Amino acid sequence: MDQKVFITALIGALLGLIPTIASALIVWIEKRDRANQREQAIEFAGKQVTFLSSWLEARQQSETGDKLDKIKEMIAAELDEIKAHVDEALEIQVEAPAKRIKERNFIQRAFLLYAPQSMSARVYRTLFFVFLGMTLLVGAFWVSIPNQDFGALIIGVIIFVFPFMLPAILFNRLAVRSDRKAEEKMAPAK
């Protein structure tokens, strides 16, 4: 194998990895963003509880009797609201995907640049990336052949590249369909 063919094959293989790496990066960013939101909600709730505890302690020194009981009831209601807010924030983070599939742009859907929603979508996604990589590799190899006229180039692409491109398109559609079905199952009933 001469050096030009090897470099072309290597470039094709690396191009096939780009969507996989981009997808993994997007998933990591979305998870990190959700984790930060959860941490901020918990941190804010902690600050509210600390303030209420300090405030109650100060009021206990200046108030007595019925007024103190009313203050304790008011603080208990406030603590219940804080707890409900934190529970709501944590529930949203766990159940809801960051964006629904139909809300994503064309590029994200075309190259599956979002987190898979089901195991079948993961399998279809992997097969999509395998066939996409092979399409890019064969295409790069075919284009790198020297002394081709345009007609031979087009015929070669039709004969050698399309057989890998068509399964890639099929697995892309199957992955998107599986993700949509999984989203529908996870969506809360209205």
N, C-alpha and C positions, 0 to 999 in steps of 0.2 A: 504494500500500500504506500503510495507516495505521500509526501508531506502535505500537499495541497488537499488531497482527499481526506486525510486524517484531520486536518484543521477544520475542514468543512463539516465533517461528521461531529467533531467536538463542539463546534458552534451550534449545530442543529440540536445536539443533546442538551446543551446549556440553555438554549431557547425553550426547549420543552420543559425545563425545570422552573422557568420564570413564573408561570401561573401557579404552580404548586407553592413556591416560596411566597408569592404575593398573597395567596389565599391563607397560608399559615400566619403571615404577618397581620393580615386584616383580622383574623380570629383573635390573635393575641391582643391587638389594640382594643377590640371590642370588649374582651374579657377584662382587660386592665381598666378600661373606662368604667365598666359596671362595678368593679371592685372598688375603685376610687369613690364612686357615688355612694356605695354602701358604707364605706368607712366614714365618709363625711356625714352621712345621716346618723350613724352611731355616735360619732364624736360630738355632733351638735346636741344630740339627745343627752349625752353625758354632761355637757356643759349646762344644759337646762336643769337637769336633776341636781347638779352641784349647787347651782344658784338657788333652787327651791329649798334645798336642805339648809343652806346658809340663812336664807330669808326666814325660814320657819324657826331656826334656832334663835335668831335675833328677836323675832316676834314673841317667842316663848318667854323671853326675859322681860318683855314690856307688857304683855297681855296675860289675863287670867280668865278662868271660867268659860262662859258660853261663847265669848268672842274667840277664844283660842280654839274651841271645838269647831266653829265655823271656818276658821282659817285652815285647820287640818282637813276638813271636808273639801274645801276649795283646792288645796294642794293635791289631795288624792284624785280629784277630778282632772286636774292638770297633768298629773303623772299618768293617768289612764290615757289621756289624749297623746302624750308623748309616746307611750308604748304602742298605741294604735298606729301612729305615724311611722314609727320605726318598723313595725310589722308590715305595714303597707309597702314601704320602700324595699324591704328585703324580699317580699313576695313578688313584686314587679321585677326585681333583678333576676330572680330564679326562673320565673315562668315565661316572661315575654321576650321574644327575640328583639334585638336592637331595631331591626327594620324588617318589614315583611318582604317576601320575594318580589311581589308585584310593585313595591315601592322602590326597588333598586334600579339603577340605570342599566342601559343596554350592555355596557362593557362588563359590569359585574356579573350579569346573567350569562353573557356569552362565554366568559372565561371562568365562571363559577367562583368568583372572588368574594365569597361570603362563607360563613360557617355552615356546614351541612346540618340538616335538621333530623336526619334519621340514618340508620345503618345502611339501608339500601341506597340512599343518596351518596353515602361515602363510597360504596362499591362502584356505583355508576360514575362518580367523580374520578375515582382512581383510573377506571377504564378510559374515561374521556382524556385524562392527562397522558395516559400511555399512547393512545392513538394520535393525540395532538402532537406529542413528541416525535412519534414515528413519521407523521405527515411532514413536520418541519425538517426532520433529518433527511427523508427521501427527497423532499423538495430542494433542500440545500445541495444535496449530492447531485441531483439532476441538473440544476442550474449551473453547477460548477464544471460540468463537462465542457471541455473547450471545443471550439469550431462547430457549434450547432447553429443551424439557421432557425429562424423564428417558428416555422412550421414544425420542425422536429422538437423544439422546446415545448410547444403547446401539446403535441401528441404525447410526448413523454409525461407531461404533467397529468394529462387525462388518464393515461394507462397506469402510471406508477403512483401518483399522489392521491387521486380521487379514491382509490380503494381504501386508503387509510383515513381520508377526510370524512367519508360518509359514516363510518362507525363512530368517529369522534362527535359528529353532529347528533347522531342517534343517542349516544350516551349522555351528551349534554342535555338533550330534551328529557331523557328519562330521569336524570339527576334533578332537574328543575321541577319536574312533575312530582317526584318523591318528596322533595322539600315542601312543595305546596300542600300535599296531602298531610304531611307531618304537622305543618303549621295549622291546618284546619282542625286537626285532632287536638292540638295544644291550645287553640283559641278558646277563651271562656264562652260559655253559652250566654246568649243575649236574650 
